Amino acid sequence: MWTLPKLRANDRVVVRSKEEILATLDENGALEGMPFMPEMFQFCGRELTVGAVAHKTCDTAMRTGGRKLDQTVHLTGVRCSGRAHGGCDADCLIFWKEDWLRAAAPAASVTAGAVADAPDSAQPDTDARRGAERALGPNGEQICSEDRVEQCARVHVTEGAPPRYRCQATELFTASRPLPWWNIHQFVLDVVTGNVRLSEVARVLSLNSIYRLRWLPIGFRVWSALYEWLHRKVTGRAGPFVLGRIEPGERTPVATRDFQPGEMVRIRPAHEIATTLNRRNNNRGMWFGPESVPYCGGTFRVRKRIHQILNERTGEMLQLKTPCVNLEGVTCRGHYSDARFFCPREITPYWREIWLERVGPDVDER
């Protein structure tokens, strides 16, 4: 079972003061295994919007599928800058435990991201006190400090070894619990929390059921054709599954176009991108998956260039040898990912520059 937060998608909240949050953290700078990262302090006191209730998430480190989370949410547009983690460019959406937030005053009319009217010194409410009680030492003293949170972001390694980091992504497996893909309750919660509309759940699960019929011993072509027809009928576009065309042993092509943040680019059609992929749908080690296909043909703004990201298993920094970028408003929606349907984590796909083309500044985003 889950312990859901009281919050729902689109609720307005205020991030608690630094002092209140520190009082909820253990000696590892975490609450129930979920680290509070140094990058999160800048949001203290700010009024923001709940983007989704993170009652579940996807395991990108151990690749075990879906995972359960308790009393956790994502806030709209609040992503990790990587400042305390070696300048990681992964741009991850941050997890927020409910004890780190409080409901915004109903009468407040503060725009998203503005400083809340209520002072940071306000007395913590019942939820905050409950979180603080869990983290107090044997003599009632506060266990964690801001310096300790900074220290916990970096794992001690032997002298001369490359640095290793600790963040929400590296600790997500231990901060969550297994979620079997067949657990129907998760889809009920997707709707109840306001994360997803019932019509979207029905559409995605129905199409996936048809797609799975392809695995039957007979009728592969029939079920494939039926899926493609239904997908186009329901969504207005072709199915999202493409297969790379480059034979094993051949090198995949590369292009360097030096796209910069703020530039407008158009994503090439899926059939063109397929010519740059091997049979595993990789280009220079980067996978192109079905969650990216619906964005093909669209025009988007470059959000940032991706130079380095953390290895979520080891905490070591990985340097990308071939340039790539992520794009504004382009995220994984969990519509085609087995065992991870409707994951609210909104991971940003990475795009090889050969999959994009530069367009003029007067082109509308879509």
N, C-alpha and C positions, 0 to 999 in steps of 0.2 A: 504493500500500500504506500501511498504518498502522503506527505504532510505539505499541503499546498500553502502558499502565502495568502494573506488576506487581499493582496493586490491583484489587479487584473490588467490586461493590456489596455493601454491608453489612460490609465490612472496617472494623475500628477503626484510626484513625490519630491521630497527634499532629502538630499544626502546629508546624513548626520554630521555633526562636528567631528573633528579629528579626535578629540578627547573621548567622545562617546564611542567611536568606532574602536579605538585602541583598547578600551575597557572590555570589548567583546573578544579580543584576540588572545590565542594561547602563545606559548613561548616560540612557536614557529611562525607567528604572524598570520595565523589562520583561524577560521571558525568552521568547525565540523569538517576539517580537512581542506576547505577552500581558502587559498591564500588571499589576503588583502594586499595588493601590490602597491609599490610606491607611486606608480603612475595614477593611482586612483585618488590620492590626497587632493589633487587640484580641483576635484569636483565637490569637495566638502562644502556644505552650505548652499549648493546650487539646486534650483528647482528644475526637474527634468521629467520626461514622460516614460512610463513603462512601455517598452516596445513589445515585449512578450514575456510570459511566465515561463521560466526555464525549468519546467517540471521534468523535462527530459533533455538529453543532448546526445551528440554522437562521439564515439571514441575514435579519434584520429591518431592516437598514439599506439595503442595495443590492437586496434582494429577488431574489437569484439562486437561492434554493432551499436545498438542504442544503450543508453544508461539513464537511470533514474536520479533525480535531484530533488531535495526538499527545500522549501522556503527560499527559492532563488528566482531572480528575474534578470532580464536584460533591459537596459535603458536605451532608448532610441538614439542611434548614432554615436554612442559612447564606446570608443575603441581604444585599445592600448597603444600608446605612442612608442613603446619599447625603450624609453629613456633609461630606465634602470636595468635593462636587460640587453646591454651591449648594442643598442640601436637596432634591435630586431624589427624587420619591416613587415611582419606577418599581419599586422593590422587587425588583431583579434577583437571580437566583440566581448566586452567585459561582463563577468558574472557578478551579481550583487546579491548577497544574502539579505533577507528581509530585515534583519536586525540592524543593518547599516543604513536603513532608509526610514523615513516617516511620511505619512500622508501629508500632502500640501494642504494648507488652509483653503477651504472651499471658496472663500471670498477673494482669494488672491488672484490677480490678473497679471502675473509675471510671465514674460515670454520664456520659451525654452532656453535653458542655459543661463538665465539671469540669477543673481544672488537672491536667495529667499528673504522675505521680509522678517521672518522669525529669527531672533538672535541665536548664535551658536551656543550660547550659555544656557539655553532653555533646558529645563529639567527633562531627563530622558523618560519616556513613557514606559509602560509595562513591558513591551517587546524588547526595548533596549536594555532594561534592567535584567530581563531574563538572559539575554546574551551576555551581559557583563558578569552575571553570577557564575556562568559556566567557565569563565576565563580567569577568575580571581584566584590568587595563590592561597595557601593554607592559612595565612594570617589576614586574608582579606585585601592583600596588596595587588595592585595592577601588575600583570605579568609582562605585557608588551609595551614597547615604546616606538616612536617613529624611527629612531636609529636602528632598532631591532628589525623593523619591517624592511628597511634598506638592506641590512645584512642578510636577511633571509632570501633576498632576491638573487643572491650569488652563492653557489655551493662551494664549500672549501675543497680545493684540489691540491695535489702535490705541486711543489715548486717546479716551474718550467712546463707544466701541462697546460693545455689550452683552457681558458675559463669555461665554467659551466654555470648555468642559470636555473632558477626555480621560479615558475610562474603558474598561473591558473591552468594553462594548457598542459604543462608537464605533470601537474598534480591532479588533473581532472579524473583520471581513472580511480584513484584512491578516494576522491571526494564524492564519488557517485556509486551507484549500485546497478547490477545487471538489469536490463529490461528486455525480456524476450520479444521477438518481433511479432509474435502472435497475441500479445497482450492487447485485447480490444479496448480495455479501459483507457489506454493512453490517448486514443482518438476521441473518446468522450471528453477527456480533460482538454484536448486541443481546442474543442469547441467551447466548453464551459469557461475556460480562462480567457476567451476572446482572442486567442492566437490565430485561429483559422475559422473560416465560415463552414457551416455544415455542407453547403453545396460543393465547396472545394474538396472537403474530405471525401464526399461521395464520388466526385469525378475522378480523383486520383486513385482511390482504392479500386473503383470499378475498372478503370483502364489497366491497372496493374494486374487485376485478376485475369483479364483477357490475355495479357502478355504472358502470364505464367502458364497458360494452356499450351504454349509453344513447346513446353517440356514434356508433353505427353508423347508416348511412343509413336503415335501416328498423327498425321494432319499438321505437321510443322508449317508447311506453306499456307495451308488454309487459315490457321490461327494467326500467322504473321500478317497475312493480307487483311484479315478481319481487324486486327489491332491497328494497323496503319489506317484503315478506312475509318474506324471509330475515333481514333486520335485526331485525325484531320476534321472529322465531323464535329467533335466536341470542343476542340481547342482552336481550330482554324489553321493549324499548321501540321507539318509532317511529324512523324514520330522522332524522338530525340536520340535514337541509337544509331551511331555511325561507326564504320569500321575503317581503320587506317589501311592505306593501299600500298605502302612501301614494304617490300619483301624482307624477311629476316636476313640480317647480315649487311643490308644496305644502310648507308648513313642518311639520317633525316635532314632536310634542308634547314638553313638558318638565315635570318635577315636581321640587320641592325638598322633601325630607323630612328633611334634616339628620341622616342616619344617622351614629352615632358609633362609634369602635372599641369592640368588646366587645358591641355590640348584636346581637340575633338577628334575622335577616331571612329571608324566604322568597322564592325566585326564582319569578317568575310563570311560568306555562306558556308554552311556545314560541309557541303560536298567539296568545296575548295580546300577547306581546312583538312579534310580527310586525305588529300594528296600530300600533306606534310607529315602524316603520322605513319608509324609502323603498325604492324598487326596487333600490337598491344595498345594502340591508341596513344603512344608516346611520341613526343618530339624532343630530342635531346634530354630524355629522362623525365619530361613533364607530361603528365597525363591530361588528356582532353576527354571530359566525361559528359554524360547526358544532361546534367544540371546546367551545363554551359550552352547547350545547343539552342534552347529557346531564345537566347539573346542574339544569336547569329543574324546578321543583316541589320541590326540596330546600330544607332549612333550614340556614343556615350563620351563622357569627359574622363580623361585620365586622372585617377586619384593620386597615385604615387608610383614611383619606380621601385621594384623589389630587388634589393641587392643581397640581402642576407636574412635568414630565418632560423629560429631555433629548431633543433631536432627535439621533438616532443618526448621522445623516449629517454634521451641521454642528457638533455639540457645544453648540449654543445651547439655552437653557432655554425651554420652551414652557409658557405659562400656560393651564390649562384654564378655559374660560369657563362650562361647565356642570358641576355637581358630579357626581362619580362615586366609587366605592369599589372596593376589592378584598376578597375574602373568604377566610377561613381554609380551607385545604385544597382550594381551587378553583384548578386549574392546567390549562394546555394539556397534553394527553397525547399529542398527535401521532397521533391515530387517524384523522383525516379531512383532514389537510393534505397535499395533493399535494407530492411531492418532499421532504417533511419528516416522514415517518412515524417515530414513536417518538423524536422529538427529546427528549433528556433535560433540556433547559433549564428546563422547568417554568415558563414565563412565566405570570404571573397575569393573567387577563382582567380588564378594567375593566368595571364595571357602572353604567349610568345608574340613578339613583334611581327612575325611572319603571318600571324592570324589576323592582323589588323591593317587598316590603311588610313592614312591621314586625310582629313576632310577640311573644308574651309570653315572659318569661325561663324559663318551665317547659317550653318545647318542646325536644325532643331534637334534637341536631345530626345530620344525615345527608347 
